[in-house]
Amino acid sequence: MRFYSVHVNGKRSALVKDGFSWPAFFLGPLWLAWKGLWWPLAAWLAYYLLARYGLPAAAQTPVGLAVMLLLGLEGNNLLRWQLAREGWREVGVIAAADEMTARFKWQQAQGT
């Protein structure tokens, strides 16, 4: 069972899964750009430039893995942060097996 936070903005709703984000872990900057997380993407680009031109070769792999792990662990929280910045309100949490079931449960709770 997974948990999804429910965010609303007017009549629109968005669900954000709680937990590790594998796409953020493996695809990093592409995932950030796809989700419109521009500030975290700028931070990732700053890290990339630092790693490319400022870190010793022995430190590049451990730091790179740490950044990937951080994105995986905090990717969905970054989505929640972005939604809050855009004026979305978090109104609840839904437990469901997958996102489609969670969306169905949310629509049923709203009577639509």
C-alpha positions, -999 to +999 in steps of 0.1 A: +000+000+000+013+034-009+004+068+004-003+098-018-007+134-007-036+152-023-031+188-034-059+211-048-059+243-067-094+254-075-111+224-092-078+208-101-061+181-080-027+165-080-014+134-062+022+130-051+034+096-040+052+094-006+085+077-006+115+071-029+114+084-065+132+060-088+128+083-119+144+112-099+172+088-088+181+075-123+172+105-145+181+134-122+182+166-143+157+152-169+132+144-142+137+179-126+131+196-159+101+174-168+085+183-135+093+220-138+115+221-107+137+249-120+154+259-087+165+223-078+176+219-115+197+251-111+213+236-080+219+203-098+236+222-126+258+241-101+267+207-086+276+194-121+299+223-128+315+219-094+320+182-100+333+187-135+357+215-128+363+217-090+362+183-074+391+158-074+385+127-095+384+105-064+355+125-049+334+127-081+318+093-078+309+094-041+295+129-044+276+120-076+260+090-059+251+111-029+234+136-051+215+108-069+204+094-036+193+128-023+172+133-054+156+099-050+148+104-014+136+140-016+123+142-052+086+138-042+091+164-014+105+188-040+072+183-060+052+191-029+073+222-023+068+233-059+030+228-056+029+248-024+049+276-041+023+277-069-006+281-045-018+245-043-031+234-009-024+199+006-058+186+018-052+150+027-036+117+023-049+086+004-037+051+008-039+030-024-021+003-043-013+027-072-019+062-084-050+054-106-067+038-076-058+067-054-072+092-080-104+071-081-107+071-043-102+109-043-129+114-069-153+092-050-146+112-018-154+144-037-186+130-051-176+134-087 
